[in-house]
Amino acid sequence: MAEASELSKILRTKRDGSRTCVPILGSGLNLQAARLEGNREDDWAGLLARVAHELSLSPRSLDRLPRPHLFRWESMLRLWARVKEIEPFQAELQLQKLACDYLRSLEAIKSQNSLYREFSNARFNDIISLNFDRRIALSFPRPQFKSGPAPCPEGSHGETLYRHDLLDHADGAQTRIWYPHGDTRKWSTLKLGVRKYGFYVGTISEAKGGHNPGYSDSWRHKRSWDQWDDLRRQTWEQRDGLRDNKLKSTSKRNQKPSRYLDPFLNGAIVFIGCGLSFDEWPLWSLLRIRATVSGRRPPAYLVTGGGMLPEQSCALAYHGIEILSYPSFDHMWDDLRSAIA
C-alpha cells in the first residue's frame, strides 16, 4: 500500500487532468504489453535473434556471445562485417536498416495492445521513450509526427533531440512522445552500439554548450587549420545573423520547449520499464548533467519490481534517483495502470 500511495502521488494529475511528471519508458513496457495480451514477448532479445537468423547463427552460438545486449550487438556487428566482407561502419548501417524494418513489421499489430493505449490516453505533457518503436503514438488516433528543424542545428546526429510524436486530446491537451534513441520513421536515427553512443554523448555535450557549440557537424570531421578558420568565420557570421533575427522577433520565446532535453533535465522524471544498466552510458551521462543543471535538483524516481545490485542502487542515489521497489513486476504494473487510469 505504501508503494501504491507514493506512485499515485508521483503520477497525480493537475486540476485539468494532465500530468506534469515525465515518464521515461524502456523495453519493460513492451514486455508487459505482450504479457497482458498473452502474446510472445518482444524486446532486445527478439531483435538480436532476428539479426542472428540473417547470419545463420544458431541459438546456441548466439547464446555464447558476450552479454549484456550492447556487447552482444557489437559482436554481431563485427561478425556481420566479416560475413558480408564490408567495413564495420557499412555493417552498422545495414544492421540499422534491418532493425528498423523488423520493428516496423511489429508496430501496426503491437500498437493495438491495451497498455500502449493506456499511456497515450493518460494525458502526460511529455513522454520520453527509450524504445525505437512508435507503438504508443500509433495506438492514438491521428498522431502527428514532428521531425524538428531542417537542417538540424546540431547536425545529423542531433536529429533525435527534436523528433517526437504529438497527440492532440479531445479537450485541447497535448502529449509529446520523444525518441532520444531514434525512431522507426527514419532508420538512420537509430542509436545502437558503441560508435553511435559516442556520437550521442558528443551531441548532448554540444547541445548543452560543450565543445564547439554552434559548429553543427564540424566537430565530427577532420579539417585543416585553414578550413577551421573559414568555419569559425562562417559561424560568427551566422551567430550575428541569428542575433539580429532574435532582436527582430521575440514571439518564439513563448513557444514550448522543442527538445527532449528540456523535460528530461528540468522536469520530475520517473523511469518505468528501464533497467538502467551501466552499459547505457549515454543515459548516465544525461543523468550527470541533470544533477548539476540547476541549483535545485528536480525529483527523479525509478519504479521497479526486481532487485537492484548494491552498486547500482548507490549510483542511482548519487544521481538523485529514488527507487520505488515492488515485490514483483506484476504488482508494480497493477499499481502503475491504476495510477494512470
C-alpha positions as a Markdown table, in Angstrom:
| # | Residue | x | y | z |
|---|---|---|---|---|
| 1 | Met | 0.0 | 0.0 | 0.0 |
| 2 | Ala | 2.9 | 2.4 | 0.7 |
| 3 | Glu | 4.3 | 1.9 | -2.8 |
| 4 | Ala | 0.9 | 2.4 | -4.4 |
| 5 | Ser | 0.3 | 5.6 | -2.4 |
| 6 | Glu | 3.7 | 7.0 | -3.4 |
| 7 | Leu | 3.3 | 6.1 | -7.0 |
| 8 | Ser | -0.1 | 7.7 | -7.2 |
| 9 | Lys | 1.4 | 10.9 | -5.7 |
| 10 | Ile | 4.2 | 10.9 | -8.4 |
| 11 | Leu | 1.8 | 10.4 | -11.3 |
| 12 | Arg | -1.0 | 12.5 | -9.9 |
| 13 | Thr | -3.0 | 14.8 | -12.2 |
| 14 | Lys | -3.5 | 18.5 | -12.1 |
| 15 | Arg | -6.9 | 20.1 | -12.0 |
| 16 | Asp | -7.2 | 20.0 | -15.8 |
| 17 | Gly | -6.5 | 16.2 | -15.7 |
| 18 | Ser | -2.9 | 16.5 | -17.2 |
| 19 | Arg | 0.1 | 15.0 | -15.5 |
| 20 | Thr | 3.3 | 17.1 | -15.0 |
| 21 | Cys | 5.8 | 14.3 | -14.4 |
| 22 | Val | 7.7 | 12.9 | -17.3 |
| 23 | Pro | 7.6 | 9.0 | -17.7 |
| 24 | Ile | 10.8 | 7.6 | -19.3 |
| 25 | Leu | 9.8 | 4.2 | -20.8 |
| 26 | Gly | 12.1 | 1.3 | -21.6 |
| 27 | Ser | 11.8 | -2.1 | -23.1 |
| 28 | Gly | 9.9 | -3.4 | -20.0 |
| 29 | Leu | 6.9 | -1.6 | -21.4 |
| 30 | Asn | 6.9 | -3.8 | -24.5 |
| 31 | Leu | 7.4 | -6.9 | -22.4 |
| 32 | Gln | 4.4 | -6.1 | -20.1 |
| 33 | Ala | 2.2 | -5.1 | -23.1 |
| 34 | Ala | 2.8 | -8.5 | -24.6 |
| 35 | Arg | 2.2 | -10.4 | -21.3 |
| 36 | Leu | -1.2 | -8.6 | -20.8 |
| 37 | Glu | -2.3 | -9.8 | -24.3 |
| 38 | Gly | -0.9 | -13.3 | -23.8 |
| 39 | Asn | 1.5 | -12.8 | -26.7 |
| 40 | Arg | 5.1 | -13.7 | -27.2 |
| 41 | Glu | 7.4 | -11.1 | -25.5 |
| 42 | Asp | 9.5 | -8.9 | -27.8 |
| 43 | Asp | 12.4 | -6.7 | -26.8 |
| 44 | Trp | 16.1 | -6.5 | -27.4 |
| 45 | Ala | 16.4 | -10.3 | -27.4 |
| 46 | Gly | 13.9 | -10.6 | -30.2 |
| 47 | Leu | 15.8 | -8.0 | -32.3 |
| 48 | Leu | 19.1 | -9.7 | -31.8 |
| 49 | Ala | 17.6 | -13.1 | -32.7 |
| 50 | Arg | 16.4 | -11.6 | -36.0 |
| 51 | Val | 20.0 | -10.5 | -36.8 |
| 52 | Ala | 21.3 | -13.9 | -35.8 |
| 53 | His | 18.8 | -15.5 | -38.2 |
| 54 | Glu | 20.1 | -13.4 | -41.0 |
| 55 | Leu | 23.6 | -14.5 | -40.2 |
| 56 | Ser | 22.5 | -18.2 | -40.0 |
| 57 | Leu | 23.7 | -18.1 | -36.4 |
| 58 | Ser | 22.3 | -20.9 | -34.3 |
| 59 | Pro | 20.5 | -20.2 | -31.0 |
| 60 | Arg | 23.4 | -22.0 | -29.2 |
| 61 | Ser | 26.0 | -19.8 | -30.9 |
| 62 | Leu | 24.0 | -16.7 | -30.2 |
| 63 | Asp | 23.9 | -17.6 | -26.5 |
| 64 | Arg | 27.6 | -17.9 | -26.4 |
| 65 | Leu | 28.1 | -14.3 | -27.4 |
| 66 | Pro | 29.0 | -11.9 | -24.6 |
| 67 | Arg | 26.4 | -10.1 | -22.6 |
| 68 | Pro | 24.8 | -7.6 | -21.9 |
| 69 | His | 22.9 | -6.6 | -25.1 |
| 70 | Leu | 25.3 | -3.8 | -26.0 |
| 71 | Phe | 28.3 | -6.2 | -26.1 |
| 72 | Arg | 26.3 | -8.8 | -28.0 |
| 73 | Trp | 25.3 | -6.2 | -30.6 |
| 74 | Glu | 28.9 | -5.2 | -31.1 |
| 75 | Ser | 29.9 | -8.9 | -31.5 |
| 76 | Met | 27.2 | -9.4 | -34.1 |
| 77 | Leu | 28.2 | -6.2 | -35.9 |
| 78 | Arg | 31.8 | -7.4 | -36.3 |
| 79 | Leu | 30.6 | -10.8 | -37.4 |
| 80 | Trp | 28.2 | -9.2 | -40.0 |
| 81 | Ala | 31.1 | -7.2 | -41.4 |
| 82 | Arg | 33.3 | -10.3 | -41.8 |
| 83 | Val | 30.5 | -12.4 | -43.3 |
| 84 | Lys | 29.4 | -9.7 | -45.8 |
| 85 | Glu | 33.0 | -8.6 | -46.4 |
| 86 | Ile | 32.3 | -5.0 | -45.8 |
| 87 | Glu | 33.7 | -2.3 | -43.5 |
| 88 | Pro | 32.3 | -2.1 | -39.9 |
| 89 | Phe | 30.6 | 1.2 | -40.5 |
| 90 | Gln | 28.8 | -0.2 | -43.5 |
| 91 | Ala | 27.8 | -3.2 | -41.4 |
| 92 | Glu | 26.4 | -0.8 | -38.9 |
| 93 | Leu | 24.2 | 0.9 | -41.5 |
| 94 | Gln | 22.9 | -2.4 | -42.8 |
| 95 | Leu | 22.0 | -3.6 | -39.3 |
| 96 | Gln | 20.3 | -0.3 | -38.6 |
| 97 | Lys | 18.1 | -0.8 | -41.6 |
| 98 | Leu | 17.4 | -4.4 | -40.6 |
| 99 | Ala | 16.5 | -3.4 | -37.1 |
| 100 | Cys | 14.2 | -0.7 | -38.3 |
| 101 | Asp | 12.4 | -3.0 | -40.8 |
| 102 | Tyr | 12.0 | -5.6 | -38.1 |
| 103 | Leu | 10.4 | -3.1 | -35.6 |
| 104 | Arg | 8.2 | -1.6 | -38.3 |
| 105 | Ser | 6.8 | -5.1 | -39.1 |
| 106 | Leu | 5.6 | -5.3 | -35.4 |
| 107 | Glu | 4.3 | -1.8 | -34.9 |
| 108 | Ala | 0.9 | -2.0 | -36.7 |
| 109 | Ile | -0.2 | -5.1 | -34.8 |
| 110 | Lys | 1.5 | -4.4 | -31.4 |
| 111 | Ser | 0.2 | -0.8 | -31.1 |
| 112 | Gln | -3.2 | -2.2 | -30.6 |
| 113 | Asn | -2.2 | -3.7 | -27.2 |
| 114 | Ser | -4.1 | -2.1 | -24.4 |
| 115 | Leu | -1.1 | -0.9 | -22.3 |
| 116 | Tyr | 0.0 | 1.4 | -25.1 |
| 117 | Arg | -3.5 | 3.0 | -25.3 |
| 118 | Glu | -3.5 | 3.5 | -21.6 |
| 119 | Phe | -0.3 | 5.5 | -21.8 |
| 120 | Ser | -1.3 | 7.5 | -24.8 |
| 121 | Asn | -4.6 | 8.4 | -23.1 |
| 122 | Ala | -3.0 | 9.2 | -19.7 |
| 123 | Arg | -2.5 | 12.9 | -20.8 |
| 124 | Phe | 1.1 | 13.3 | -19.8 |
| 125 | Asn | 2.5 | 16.5 | -21.2 |
| 126 | Asp | 5.7 | 14.7 | -22.2 |
| 127 | Ile | 6.7 | 11.0 | -22.5 |
| 128 | Ile | 10.3 | 10.0 | -23.3 |
| 129 | Ser | 10.5 | 6.6 | -25.0 |
| 130 | Leu | 13.9 | 4.9 | -25.0 |
| 131 | Asn | 12.4 | 2.4 | -27.4 |
| 132 | Phe | 12.7 | 2.9 | -31.2 |
| 133 | Asp | 9.2 | 1.9 | -32.0 |
| 134 | Arg | 6.2 | 4.3 | -32.1 |
| 135 | Arg | 3.6 | 1.9 | -30.6 |
| 136 | Ile | 2.3 | 4.4 | -28.0 |
| 137 | Ala | 1.7 | 7.1 | -30.7 |
| 138 | Leu | 0.2 | 4.6 | -33.1 |
| 139 | Ser | -2.3 | 3.5 | -30.5 |
| 140 | Phe | -3.7 | 7.0 | -30.6 |
| 141 | Pro | -6.0 | 8.3 | -33.4 |
| 142 | Arg | -4.2 | 10.6 | -35.8 |
| 143 | Pro | -0.8 | 11.2 | -34.2 |
| 144 | Gln | 1.3 | 14.0 | -35.8 |
| 145 | Phe | 5.0 | 13.3 | -36.2 |
| 146 | Lys | 7.3 | 16.2 | -35.9 |
| 147 | Ser | 10.8 | 15.8 | -37.3 |
| 148 | Gly | 12.2 | 19.1 | -36.0 |
| 149 | Pro | 14.1 | 21.8 | -37.8 |
| 150 | Ala | 15.8 | 21.2 | -41.1 |
| 151 | Pro | 18.7 | 21.3 | -41.4 |
| 152 | Cys | 19.2 | 20.2 | -37.8 |
| 153 | Pro | 21.3 | 22.8 | -35.8 |
| 154 | Glu | 23.3 | 20.0 | -34.2 |
| 155 | Gly | 23.9 | 18.1 | -37.4 |
| 156 | Ser | 22.5 | 14.8 | -38.5 |
| 157 | His | 23.4 | 13.1 | -35.2 |
| 158 | Gly | 21.4 | 15.7 | -33.3 |
| 159 | Glu | 18.0 | 15.0 | -35.1 |
| 160 | Thr | 16.8 | 12.8 | -32.2 |
| 161 | Leu | 16.9 | 15.9 | -29.9 |
| 162 | Tyr | 13.8 | 17.1 | -31.7 |
| 163 | Arg | 11.9 | 14.2 | -33.2 |
| 164 | His | 8.6 | 13.4 | -31.5 |
| 165 | Asp | 5.0 | 12.5 | -32.0 |
| 166 | Leu | 2.3 | 15.0 | -31.0 |
| 167 | Leu | -1.0 | 13.7 | -29.7 |
| 168 | Asp | -4.0 | 16.1 | -29.6 |
| 169 | His | -6.5 | 15.1 | -26.9 |
| 170 | Ala | -10.2 | 16.0 | -27.4 |
| 171 | Asp | -10.2 | 18.7 | -24.7 |
| 172 | Gly | -7.2 | 20.5 | -26.3 |
| 173 | Ala | -4.5 | 19.0 | -24.1 |
| 174 | Gln | -1.4 | 17.7 | -25.9 |
| 175 | Thr | 1.2 | 14.9 | -25.3 |
| 176 | Arg | 4.6 | 14.8 | -26.9 |
| 177 | Ile | 6.4 | 11.5 | -27.2 |
| 178 | Trp | 10.1 | 11.9 | -27.6 |
| 179 | Tyr | 12.6 | 9.4 | -29.1 |
| 180 | Pro | 16.1 | 10.2 | -27.9 |
| 181 | His | 17.5 | 6.9 | -29.1 |
| 182 | Gly | 15.9 | 7.3 | -32.6 |
| 183 | Asp | 12.6 | 6.1 | -34.1 |
| 184 | Thr | 11.3 | 3.8 | -36.9 |
| 185 | Arg | 10.3 | 6.7 | -39.1 |
| 186 | Lys | 13.9 | 7.1 | -40.1 |
| 187 | Trp | 16.3 | 4.2 | -39.8 |
| 188 | Ser | 19.4 | 6.4 | -39.7 |
| 189 | Thr | 18.3 | 7.9 | -36.4 |
| 190 | Leu | 18.6 | 4.6 | -34.5 |
| 191 | Lys | 21.3 | 4.8 | -31.9 |
| 192 | Leu | 22.8 | 1.3 | -31.4 |
| 193 | Gly | 26.3 | 0.3 | -30.3 |
| 194 | Val | 29.4 | 2.0 | -29.0 |
| 195 | Arg | 30.0 | 4.2 | -32.1 |
| 196 | Lys | 26.5 | 5.6 | -32.1 |
| 197 | Tyr | 26.6 | 6.0 | -28.3 |
| 198 | Gly | 29.8 | 8.1 | -28.7 |
| 199 | Phe | 28.1 | 10.4 | -31.2 |
| 200 | Tyr | 25.1 | 10.6 | -28.9 |
| 201 | Val | 27.2 | 11.8 | -25.9 |
| 202 | Gly | 29.1 | 14.3 | -28.1 |
| 203 | Thr | 25.8 | 15.7 | -29.5 |
| 204 | Ile | 24.4 | 16.1 | -26.0 |
| 205 | Ser | 27.5 | 17.9 | -24.9 |
| 206 | Glu | 27.3 | 20.2 | -27.9 |
| 207 | Ala | 23.6 | 20.9 | -27.3 |
| 208 | Lys | 24.3 | 21.9 | -23.7 |
| 209 | Gly | 27.1 | 24.3 | -24.7 |
| 210 | Gly | 30.1 | 21.9 | -24.6 |
| 211 | His | 32.7 | 21.5 | -27.3 |
| 212 | Asn | 32.4 | 23.8 | -30.4 |
| 213 | Pro | 28.8 | 24.9 | -29.7 |
| 214 | Gly | 27.2 | 26.1 | -32.9 |
| 215 | Tyr | 29.6 | 24.3 | -35.2 |
| 216 | Ser | 27.0 | 21.9 | -36.3 |
| 217 | Asp | 28.6 | 18.7 | -37.7 |
| 218 | Ser | 32.1 | 20.2 | -37.8 |
| 219 | Trp | 33.5 | 18.6 | -34.6 |
| 220 | Arg | 32.8 | 15.2 | -36.1 |
| 221 | His | 35.1 | 15.6 | -39.1 |
| 222 | Lys | 38.8 | 16.1 | -39.7 |
| 223 | Arg | 39.7 | 19.5 | -41.1 |
| 224 | Ser | 42.8 | 21.5 | -41.9 |
| 225 | Trp | 43.6 | 24.7 | -39.9 |
| 226 | Asp | 42.6 | 26.9 | -42.8 |
| 227 | Gln | 39.3 | 25.0 | -43.0 |
| 228 | Trp | 38.8 | 25.6 | -39.3 |
| 229 | Asp | 39.5 | 29.4 | -39.7 |
| 230 | Asp | 36.9 | 29.5 | -42.5 |
| 231 | Leu | 34.4 | 27.6 | -40.5 |
| 232 | Arg | 34.9 | 29.8 | -37.4 |
| 233 | Arg | 34.4 | 33.0 | -39.6 |
| 234 | Gln | 31.2 | 31.5 | -41.1 |
| 235 | Thr | 30.0 | 30.5 | -37.6 |
| 236 | Trp | 30.5 | 34.0 | -36.2 |
| 237 | Glu | 28.6 | 35.5 | -39.2 |
| 238 | Gln | 25.8 | 33.0 | -38.7 |
| 239 | Arg | 25.7 | 33.9 | -35.0 |
| 240 | Asp | 25.5 | 37.6 | -35.8 |
| 241 | Gly | 22.6 | 36.9 | -38.2 |
| 242 | Leu | 20.8 | 34.8 | -35.6 |
| 243 | Arg | 21.3 | 37.6 | -33.0 |
| 244 | Asp | 19.7 | 40.1 | -35.4 |
| 245 | Asn | 16.8 | 37.8 | -36.0 |
| 246 | Lys | 16.2 | 37.4 | -32.3 |
| 247 | Leu | 16.1 | 41.2 | -31.9 |
| 248 | Lys | 13.5 | 41.5 | -34.6 |
| 249 | Ser | 11.1 | 38.9 | -33.2 |
| 250 | Thr | 10.5 | 37.8 | -29.6 |
| 251 | Ser | 7.4 | 35.6 | -30.3 |
| 252 | Lys | 9.5 | 32.4 | -30.2 |
| 253 | Arg | 10.2 | 32.9 | -26.5 |
| 254 | Asn | 6.7 | 31.9 | -25.6 |
| 255 | Gln | 6.9 | 28.6 | -27.5 |
| 256 | Lys | 7.0 | 25.3 | -25.7 |
| 257 | Pro | 10.5 | 23.6 | -25.4 |
| 258 | Ser | 11.3 | 21.9 | -28.7 |
| 259 | Arg | 13.9 | 19.3 | -27.5 |
| 260 | Tyr | 13.5 | 16.3 | -25.2 |
| 261 | Leu | 16.4 | 17.7 | -23.1 |
| 262 | Asp | 14.1 | 20.3 | -21.6 |
| 263 | Pro | 11.6 | 18.0 | -20.0 |
| 264 | Phe | 14.3 | 15.5 | -19.2 |
| 265 | Leu | 16.7 | 17.9 | -17.4 |
| 266 | Asn | 14.1 | 20.2 | -15.8 |
| 267 | Gly | 11.1 | 18.1 | -15.0 |
| 268 | Ala | 10.2 | 15.5 | -12.5 |
| 269 | Ile | 11.0 | 12.2 | -14.2 |
| 270 | Val | 10.0 | 8.6 | -13.5 |
| 271 | Phe | 11.8 | 5.6 | -15.1 |
| 272 | Ile | 9.3 | 2.8 | -15.9 |
| 273 | Gly | 10.4 | -0.5 | -17.5 |
| 274 | Cys | 14.0 | 0.6 | -17.5 |
| 275 | Gly | 16.9 | -1.4 | -16.2 |
| 276 | Leu | 19.3 | 1.5 | -16.2 |
| 277 | Ser | 22.3 | -0.9 | -16.6 |
| 278 | Phe | 25.7 | 0.7 | -16.7 |
| 279 | Asp | 26.3 | -0.1 | -20.4 |
| 280 | Glu | 23.7 | 2.6 | -21.1 |
| 281 | Trp | 26.3 | 5.2 | -20.5 |
| 282 | Pro | 24.8 | 7.9 | -22.7 |
| 283 | Leu | 21.8 | 7.9 | -20.4 |
| 284 | Trp | 24.0 | 8.1 | -17.3 |
| 285 | Ser | 25.8 | 11.0 | -19.0 |
| 286 | Leu | 22.5 | 12.8 | -19.2 |
| 287 | Leu | 21.7 | 12.0 | -15.5 |
| 288 | Arg | 25.1 | 13.6 | -14.5 |
| 289 | Ile | 24.2 | 16.7 | -16.5 |
| 290 | Arg | 20.7 | 16.7 | -14.9 |
| 291 | Ala | 22.1 | 16.5 | -11.4 |
| 292 | Thr | 24.1 | 19.8 | -12.0 |
| 293 | Val | 21.9 | 21.7 | -14.4 |
| 294 | Ser | 20.4 | 24.0 | -11.8 |
| 295 | Gly | 20.6 | 24.9 | -8.2 |
| 296 | Arg | 17.6 | 22.7 | -7.4 |
| 297 | Arg | 17.6 | 19.0 | -8.3 |
| 298 | Pro | 14.2 | 18.1 | -9.8 |
| 299 | Pro | 12.8 | 14.8 | -8.3 |
| 300 | Ala | 13.5 | 11.6 | -10.1 |
| 301 | Tyr | 12.3 | 8.1 | -9.5 |
| 302 | Leu | 12.9 | 4.5 | -10.7 |
| 303 | Val | 9.9 | 2.1 | -10.4 |
| 304 | Thr | 11.0 | -1.5 | -10.3 |
| 305 | Gly | 9.7 | -4.9 | -9.5 |
| 306 | Gly | 13.0 | -6.6 | -9.3 |
| 307 | Gly | 16.1 | -6.4 | -7.1 |
| 308 | Met | 18.9 | -3.9 | -7.7 |
| 309 | Leu | 22.6 | -4.5 | -7.4 |
| 310 | Pro | 24.2 | -2.6 | -4.5 |
| 311 | Glu | 26.5 | -0.7 | -6.8 |
| 312 | Gln | 23.5 | 0.3 | -9.0 |
| 313 | Ser | 21.4 | 1.4 | -6.0 |
| 314 | Cys | 24.4 | 3.5 | -4.9 |
| 315 | Ala | 24.8 | 5.1 | -8.3 |
| 316 | Leu | 21.1 | 5.9 | -8.6 |
| 317 | Ala | 21.1 | 7.5 | -5.1 |
| 318 | Tyr | 24.2 | 9.6 | -6.1 |
| 319 | His | 22.4 | 10.9 | -9.1 |
| 320 | Gly | 19.3 | 11.8 | -7.0 |
| 321 | Ile | 17.1 | 9.0 | -8.2 |
| 322 | Glu | 14.8 | 7.5 | -5.6 |
| 323 | Ile | 14.0 | 3.8 | -6.0 |
| 324 | Leu | 10.4 | 2.7 | -5.6 |
| 325 | Ser | 10.7 | -1.1 | -5.3 |
| 326 | Tyr | 7.8 | -3.6 | -5.6 |
| 327 | Pro | 7.9 | -7.2 | -4.5 |
| 328 | Ser | 7.1 | -8.2 | -8.1 |
| 329 | Phe | 6.7 | -6.8 | -11.6 |
| 330 | Asp | 3.0 | -7.8 | -11.7 |
| 331 | His | 2.3 | -5.9 | -8.5 |
| 332 | Met | 4.2 | -2.9 | -10.0 |
| 333 | Trp | 2.3 | -2.8 | -13.2 |
| 334 | Asp | -1.0 | -3.2 | -11.5 |
| 335 | Asp | -0.4 | -0.1 | -9.5 |
| 336 | Leu | 1.0 | 1.8 | -12.5 |
| 337 | Arg | -2.1 | 1.1 | -14.5 |
| 338 | Ser | -4.3 | 2.1 | -11.7 |
| 339 | Ala | -2.4 | 5.3 | -11.2 |
| 340 | Ile | -2.7 | 6.4 | -14.9 |
| 341 | Ala | -6.2 | 5.2 | -15.4 |
